[in-house]
Amino acid sequence: MEWELLMTRLVQGIVNGAVYGFLALALVCTYRGSKALNLAQGEMAMLCTFVAWSLSNHGVPLLLAIGGGVLLGAGLGGVIERTLVRPFGRDAEYPVLIVCIGLFLGINALAGVIWGGDPHAFPALVPDAPDDYISILGARLRYQQLVILGALAIVVTALYAVFRFTRLGLAMRASASNPDSAVLVGVRVSRMNALGWVLAGAVGAVIGPLIAPSTTLSTGMFFTFIIYACAAATLGGFDSPIGAVIAGLVIGVTENLIASYVGFIGDSLKLAVALVILLIVLMVRPSGLFGSREVERI
Amino acid sequence: MNLELHDVSAGYGAGDVLHQVSLDVRSGEIVVMLGANGAGKTTLMRAISGVISRRGTILLDGVDVSRARADEIVRRGLVQVPQGRGTFVDLTVEENLRAGALSRRDAVGVNSDIDRWYETYPRLAERRRQKAGLLSGGEQQMLAVSRAMMSRPRLLLCDEPSLGLSPKLTRELFASLEAINKEWDMGMLIVEQNAAIALSIATRGYLLEVGSITRSGDAETLSDSDAVRAAYLGY
């Protein structure tokens, strides 16, 4: 019984962590190029989820509707970079942060006006009845949760492969590493930054429809996730996609285990646990667990 | 490849740093640009490379590139080795070289060029899997030059290549630049404060003072001129 509780908590932690990692991955994609923390990332994902929901309500098959949402997310990311981020130029972290806060409020209000404030049920991609699960050492892993983990694995692998093995990925890494030099080897750095936003928009729009069946679809569905995602991105070092995902999993598992075994914390203080972990790690390693430390010899 | 500047002015926001600079670099020759700190040498390099906006005419083999983007200028064969080397510190040595070749499409040629530069600079080959940020200053300068050469340029701009290098490494670097010039018939415009060594490999030179060219001539004439002697050669 004790064992089962541990496994259940562990599985729950991994699934939660996957969601944090997913969103953190999107944050890292924009941060690497534009050096901007896109606080509106969750709201963009929420908007895309609503659009996918509307499409599916109009008879579009769910998978296709989600695809539509992802395309919208990619386009939205590109348009936002072009119109609201790039005009501020480089080294404009604070103006862009304010833009992102504005987007957060704007998108949230827009979604509220269109779809209302009430939560809606969102259909699951796979059978999601109470007995649709597989057992892992006594813990239940629901099919829908399996889909989330699978999607994360696919997205991370794909991004890693692009960054590591393609010319485009090399160009993106070069412009994140040293934009001035990237320009001088012929890379169009502003395009690479825009591409970061496009990728982020798409990645965010993948996770929304996958968690919506359990969180329900509402304008506030990403409020806590974005905080966790910021924590995961920071813990992972902000410029490391793999780091963001691993950090998300670490936070998810730790907070679930602590919440279940440390009586006074329980579910209500879970978020605080995540932030305390973050604080401790950053005191020891300011560049996060996987961030590139400034290694430079002159 | 011939480079010609006619009345080029450039700056950053308030006021110009460069005032109507005219110069030329002929195919295969090494030209040195002398000047003190703040004379506008780096601004000149950035203007030629298309990184900052500039006025006037810049011709590459007769084609006006004064409005071209930086990546177009790289594709036309003019590449800069930036001041302070500007290596991608969190990419490996080999990735830096590949990044230098991003303007090229021939994967086979890129691989054989990488091997070539490893032969020229064996230290880079030993450290190919290391992050560039971990290299010493001299190694980073080798990497910066090789990275620029990876795009197969026809004209190389070098911004203060001796900066931060020991006298010995500086001599080695200039010997290596001279070798590249001979072997590839590569035109070079080298910005330097170390006038003695730069003039020793250059055919011609210019003197840039407060954003304007104040003197020009072949390397010997410049070495003999009192102004250059007093200010840059120290005798």
Interface residues (C-beta under 8 A of the other chain):
Chain A: R167 L170 A171 R173 A174 S177 N178 D180 S181 A182 V183 L184 V185 G186 V187 R188 S292 E294 V295 E296 R297 I298
Chain B: S49 V51 R69 A70 D71 V74 R75 V79 Q80 P82 G86 T87 F88 V89 D90 L91 E95 R98 A99 G100 L102 S103 K131 G133 L134 L135 S136 G137 Q140 R147 A148 S151 G164
